[in-house]
Amino acid sequence: MLIEVERLRAEVDRVLRGAGCQPGEAAIVADHLIESNLRGHDSHGVGVLPAYVRNIAAGRLNPNRHAEFLRRDPTIAVVDGGMGFGQVIAREATDWAIGAAKANGLALLALRNVHHVGRVGSYGEQAAAAGLIMLAFVNGISGAPRVAPHGGREPRTGTNPICIAVPHGDTPVVLDFATSRIALNKVRVARNEGRHVAPGSIITHEGEPSTDPDVLYGDGPRGALLPFGEHKGSGLSLICELLGGALAGGGAGQRADAADPAIINGLTAITIDPGHVVDLPWFAQEVEAVVAHMKTAAAIDPGKPVMVAGDPERASRRKRLQEGIPVDATTWREIGKAAASLGVVLEAA
């Protein structure tokens, strides 16, 4: 079913307030989830709300926390999230990185002990809107690992996303991807919608290829997601463990507690002011030229012109603002149950 954007935003906001979030925090988190849906990343959208409600109830997600700076030098900051909402903490930490990079040309941010930061591309967009470049590496140290290393059949890491954002006017280049073949929550969405995932995405616990989401979400022995690009994605996933986990101070995937219901992320981000490195007008012209050059390539399918990173998300956003956000019946039912547990009654779809 399709739900009008502002109506869905209001419903999510009500649930978050019912769970104990102050109005400002509820608005930030709701906006982040809705924006993820708008940009086509349903895996990081409103479907995660029931998990957030459960984690608050379990004392593993703490509403109304803010970034605690353990270190704040001119160019380096170490932030503890106090297991608060990642959408709030990471946004505040990115604000620091933007200010530090503008003042000094470069900023290194290390964030640890924070609940799910959500769609990492949002922080890249935040930096790019300020005219800055950002490179971010994220890992997770909670729950059972879900991604097998290249050549392995046992999972060892999370989906470990990477984001690289470069300013380009109103259409920044935002490369934001999980190092697994697909995001874990995309498997959940596929299961809720009663469909299979793309071949080459998951394997059974015996290492056999599968497209059945129950391989990861069923009652039997669990399989694993595969890394994208074989050894290349697997290598980048390892880098996320080393930078987003070990360097940020939160630890890497071998520390994960399979029984922990929380979603604990670590993040290391490097933010660069290109004006401190190169003539800024020239840089902007060069970015414009190379993006245009990429798009002039003849398309394999004439009906699908060449896009660059960030274009698919913007196209999805335009479409969904007009048509509404698709929410499958299972996800809506789960959100309704989470709301009811807080005494919040959702409007009928």
N, C-alpha and C positions, 0 to 999 in steps of 0.2 A: 504494500500500500504506500501511497505518497502522502506525506504530512507537510503542510505548509511550514516554511522555515521559522517564522516568528512564533507560531504556535508551539512548535517543537522546542524552540529555545525557552519559551516560558515554562513548559512542562519540566524540562531538565532543571531549570533554575529553581522551581518549586521543590523538586526532589532534593536538590543539594541543600537548600535552606532547611528542609525537614531533617536532613542528616546532621545539621549543626553548623553549616557554613554561614558566615556573616554575608550580608548582601553583596558586598564588593567581591568577595572571593567566589561566591556562587556565580556571579555574572562572568568573571574571568574564565572559570572552568567551563561553564555552559557555552560561552562563546567559542572556546577552544574546541570543544567536542563538536559543536555544530559546524564550525569552519572545517574540521576534518571531514565530516560528511559532505559538505558542499564541494570540497575539492576531490571527492571520489575515494577518500581513504576511510571507508566505513569501518574498517578494522580498528580505527582509533577514534571513532565517533561515539554516538550515544549508546552503542551496544556495550561499552565498557562500564556504563553507569551502575548496573547491578553489582559488579565486582567492587566498585568503589564503596557502595553502601555496605556490602558485607565486610570490607576491610576496615571501615570506620567502626562498625559494630564489634569487630574483633580486636579493636585497639591497635591496629597495624597501619592505619592512616589517620593522621591528626589534622583536623580542620583548623584553619585560621593561624597557621604558622607562616613565618616569613624567613627569608634568607638570613642565615647566621654566618657572618664573615669570620672565619677562623684566622684568615690572613688577608690583608688588603693593602698591597703595595701599589705603586703607580702602575705597574704592568702585570702583576700577578695577584690573583685572588683565589682563595680556597674557601668554599662555601659548604656548610652542613645544612641539609634540608629539614632536619628534625622529623623526618617521615611525614612532612606536609605534602600538600598537593603539588606535584611537579609542575603543573601548568602555571602555578603562581610563583613558586621558588625559582624555576628556570627563567621565567620572564624577568623577575627582579635581578637575577644574576646577569642576564644578558644586558639589561639596562646598564649595569656597572661596566660590562665589557665594552659596550658602545662608547661610554664616556671615556674610559681609559684609552681605548684605541684612538679616539679623536684627539686626545691630549698628547699621546705618546707615539702613535703610529701602530702600536701592536699591543694586544692584551691576551693573556693566558688565563682561562677560567677553569677551575677544577671543582666539580660539584659532586657531592656524595650524600648517602643516607637520605635519599629523597624518593617519594612515591612516584609512580609512573609519570614521566614527563610528557607523554602523549606524542603527538606528531612533531618530530624534531624539525621538520621543515618550517614550522611556525617561527622558530627562533632564528633560523637563517633568513626568513622573510623580514623579521624584526630588524636584523642587522643590515640587510640590503636596503631597507627603507631609509636607513640612516646613511646610506652611501658606502657601506662597509662590506668587506668580504668576511665570510665565516666558514670555518671548517670544524665540524663537530663529530665526536666519536662517542657512542653510547653503549653501555653493557647493562646486564641485569644479573642480580645475585639472589634471586628468590624463586621458589618453586623448582620443579624438576627441569633440568635442561631439555631442550626440544630440538636442537639442531646438531646433526652428526658432522664431524669433520670429514673432509674429503678422504674417501677410501674407508671410512668407518661406518658401522651400522648402529653404534650406540651414541645417543646424543651427549654432547659435552658443553654446549653453549646455548645462550639465548639467540634471538634473531638479530641482535647487535647492529642497530642502524647507523648509517653514516649520512651526514648532510654537508654539502658544500654549496654555498650561496654566493653569487656575484651580482652586484647591482647592475641594473640595465633599465633605467627609467621606471615606468609602471609595470614592466614585465621582467622582473629579475630572473636570472638563471638560477634555479633552485633544484639541485640534484639531491634527492632524499630517498634512500632506499634501505631496506633490510638486507643484510648480507646472506640471509637465507633466500631460497628460490622464491618464496612468498612469505608474507608476514603471518605469524601464528594465528592472529585473530581473523585473517582471511579464511583460514580453515574453519574456524568457528562460524563465521558468516555463511560459508558454503554449507556446512552441516545444518544450520538453522533454516537455510533456504532449500534444503533437500537436493543439493546438487554435488557433483564431484569436483575435485580440484584438477588443475592442469597436470597432464602427465609429466613426470620428471621432478615433481615437487616433494613427494614424500615416499618413504620406504616403510615396510613392516619391521617388526622387531627382529625378523630373520634376515633383513636386508633386501627383501624383494620389493620391486617397484609397485606402487599402488596409487589410486586416485580417490580412495575412500576416506572421508574425513574421520570416520570412526577409528581409523588406525591411530589417530592422536587423541580422540575424545571419547572413544568407546570404553567398555568395561574390561576388555581383554588386555593382553600385553601391549604396551604402547610402542609405536615405531618412532620415526624421527622425520623432521624436515631435512631437506638437503640444502647445502649452500648453493648459491647461484654461481655459475661459471666454474664449477668444479674446484680446482685448487686455488683459483683467484679469489672467489668469494670466501672460501675457507680461510685463506690467508688474511683477508680484510677482517673477518670475524675475530681472528686471533689478535689483530692489531687493536680492535675495539676492547678486547679484554685487557690488553696491556696498557692502553691509553685511557679509555673510559673507566676502567676498573682499577688496575694497579696504580697508575699515575694519579688518578683522582683521589685515591686513598680509601675507597670503599671496598676494594677487593675484587677478585675475578670469580669466574663461574664455578670454580672448584669449591668455593665456600658456600654455594647455594644450599639452602635447606629445602628439600623437596616438599616438606609438609607446611612450609610457610605460605599463608594465603596472600601475603602482600605482594606488591609489584615494586621491587626496589631497583632503582636505576642509579648508575653512575655516568657522569658526562665530563668530558674534557673538550673545551672549545678554544680555538685560536681565532681571534678577530683582528683584521688588518684594515687600516685606512690606506687605500691605494694612493691618496694624495701625498702621503709621506714617502712613497716609493717611486712614483712616476708622475709625469705631467698629467693632471687630472682630466683636462679636456681631451688630450690625446688618448688617454686610457678609455674614456667613455666612447669616443669615436671608434676605437679599435674593437671594443666589445660589440658595439652596434654592427660594425662591418663583418665580424666573424660570425655573429648570429645570423645576419642576413645571408652570408655566404653559405652557411650550413643549409638554410632553408631553400636555396635555389637548386639543390640537388633534385634531379628527376625522381619522382616517387615510383616505387615498385607498383603500388596500387594508386592509380590516378585519383581515386576517391579518398585517399588518405595521404594528404601532403606531409612532408617532413616536418617534425616538431622538434623543439629543444626542451631540455629539462625545465619544467614549470608550465609549459603550454597545456599539457593534458589536464592539469589541475585547474587552470583558468577556464578551460572549455567546460569542464564539469561544473564549475561554480556558476557560470552563466546559465547553463541548462537547468541546474537544480534550483537556482533562485526563482526561475520562472515556473517550473513544474512541481517543485516540492522535493523533499528528501525521501528516498525509498527506505522503508523500515519493514523487515519481514515480520510475519505474525509471531514467530517464536521470540524474536528479540523484543517486540513490543509487549508481549506477555511477561517476559522476564523483567522488563522495566516496570510494568504494572505491579508485579509482586514485590519488587524492591520498594516501590513507592508505598504500597499498602503496609509494608512492615514498619514504615515511619508514620503511618496515619495520614498519608497523602493519597488522595483519590484523583487519578488522571481522568481527563475528559475522554469520552468514547472516540475511537478513531473514525 
